Amino acid sequence: MSESKVKIYTEQDLESAGVSVNRKRRSNKNTKKKGNIFLRILAVIGVTLGALLLAVYLIVGMICNGPSKSAKQLLVTTVLESGALKFVASIYLSPDEIQNLVNGNSMQPFNDDVDPGLIKIDNNTVDISGGKTSDQTQTVDKNKKDIELFTISGRTFSAKLLKISDPSRLFISTVYTGSGWPEVGKTLDQIVKDAGGTAGINGGLYDNQYGLKGGHPTGVVVSNGQIQLNNPQAASGLVLIGFNEDNILIIKSLKGMTAASFKEYVESAKIRDACAFQEESSDKNNHFVQLVINGEARELNGMGSGLNPRTAIGQCADGSVLLLVTDGRGYNSHLGASASDLIKIMLEYGAVNAANLDGGSSTCMYYNGEYLQPSVTFKYSQASWHLPLAFVFK
C-alpha cells in the first residue's frame, strides 16, 4: 500500500491556484482586539473619574450640611471667589443660606480716598524725579536697598513680599500694541523681560479665558501717562490702583465715571501708571480692593473673605512699595490667604495704603530670572497665565 502524503498549502499557493483568500481577516481581528483594549481602558478611566467625582460630591455635601458652621462658611466664601467653581455652593445651599454665610464673612464699605500728604518720600540727596516736572522734588535714601525679598509663613499659606525703596521704578507694562489689545497676552516673565525689568507681579482685572488668552484688560489702563484703555463702566465696582507723577500709590473708586470724566481725572490727578480691579457690589466675597487706606485697616466680619492665592500692593509712609503674593488652592498643600491675612501683613510691614489685586490662578511673581510664585495652575513648572499687563520693577 502506498503511503499517502499531506501537503500544506500556503495562502500564496492558494492564490496562485486561483483560490481567493481574504487577507484582511487577521488584520480585522487584531484591530478589533486593540479596540476592545482601548474601550476597557476608557471604561477604567471613566469609573475612576466617576468615583472621584462622587467622593468629592459627598465630601462637599458633608461640609455644607454638617454641624461646623465655620467649615461651611469657609468653603462657600472660597468657591465664590473662584472663576469656575461659583456654582458649587448653589448645588447644596439655597440663595438665602449662601447670603447668610457671606454676610458672616464679609467686608465693610471703605470709600475713603488716599491722602497723598501722608506719604513723605525720604529726601537724602538722591534725585529720582528723572527730569520730570512735579510739584515737589522727590528723593530717596541712598543707603536703602533697591529691593528686598521677604518670605512669610501663615497658617494656610506661604507668601513672598518684595519691598521696593524707589516707587518711581515701578510702573505698568502692557501688551498694548498702539492700535489695540491682542487676543492673547503674555506670561509674566515675558512682560518683565520685554520691559527690561527685574521683577513683576500680575495686576488688575482681565478677560482671562482660563489663562489661554488674557490679552484684554477690563476697565482702565494707564501706562507712562498714556491712557490705553478707557472704559470705567465695563464692570460694577471698578477701582483704580496705580501711581501718580509724584509716585504716590492711588486707590480710587471709578464709580460714576464716564470715559470723558476718567480722562479728566487722569490729567488732573497726574496719573502715570494704573490698572483696575473690582469691588464686586453684587457679591461681597467675590472681589475686594481696599485693604488699608490712610493707615486705617478695613473693618471685616470674620476673615473678610475665603482662602485663595492673592496678589496685593501697598505703600509705606517713606514711599517704599510692597508687592505681595501668596499661594493657595493646593499649592504647597495650602488653601490660601484671607483678606484678614493680607491686611495683617501689610500693616506689619508698614503700609499706609494697600489694595488687593487680581488673585486666584492669576497670582504670580517673577524676580531675578525665576518665578517666586508661578500660577497655581502650573504647580510643577515656571509659568503664569497669559496676562495683558503687570506691575514691573525696573
Buried (B, 14 or more C-beta within 10 A) or exposed (E): EEEEEEEEEEEEEEEEEEEEEEEEEEEEEEEEEEEEEEEEEEEEEEEEEEEEEEEEEEEBEEBBEEEEEEEBBBBBBBBBBBEEEBEBBBEBBEEEBBBEBBEBBBBEEBEBEBEBEBBEBBEEEBEBBEEBEEEEEBBBBEEBEEBEBEEBEBEBBBBBBBBBBBBBBBBBBBBBEEEEBBEBBBBBBBBBBEBEBBBBBBBBBBBBBEBEBBBBBBBBBBBEBEBBBBBBBBBEBBBBBBBBBBBBBBBBBBBEBEBEEBBEBBEEBBBBBBBBBBBBEEBBBBBBBBBBBEEEBBEBEBBBBBBBBBBBBBBBBBBBBBBBBBBBBEBEEBBBBBBBBBBBBBBEBBBBBBBBBBBBBBBBBBBEEEBBBBBBBBEEEEBBBBBBBBBBBB
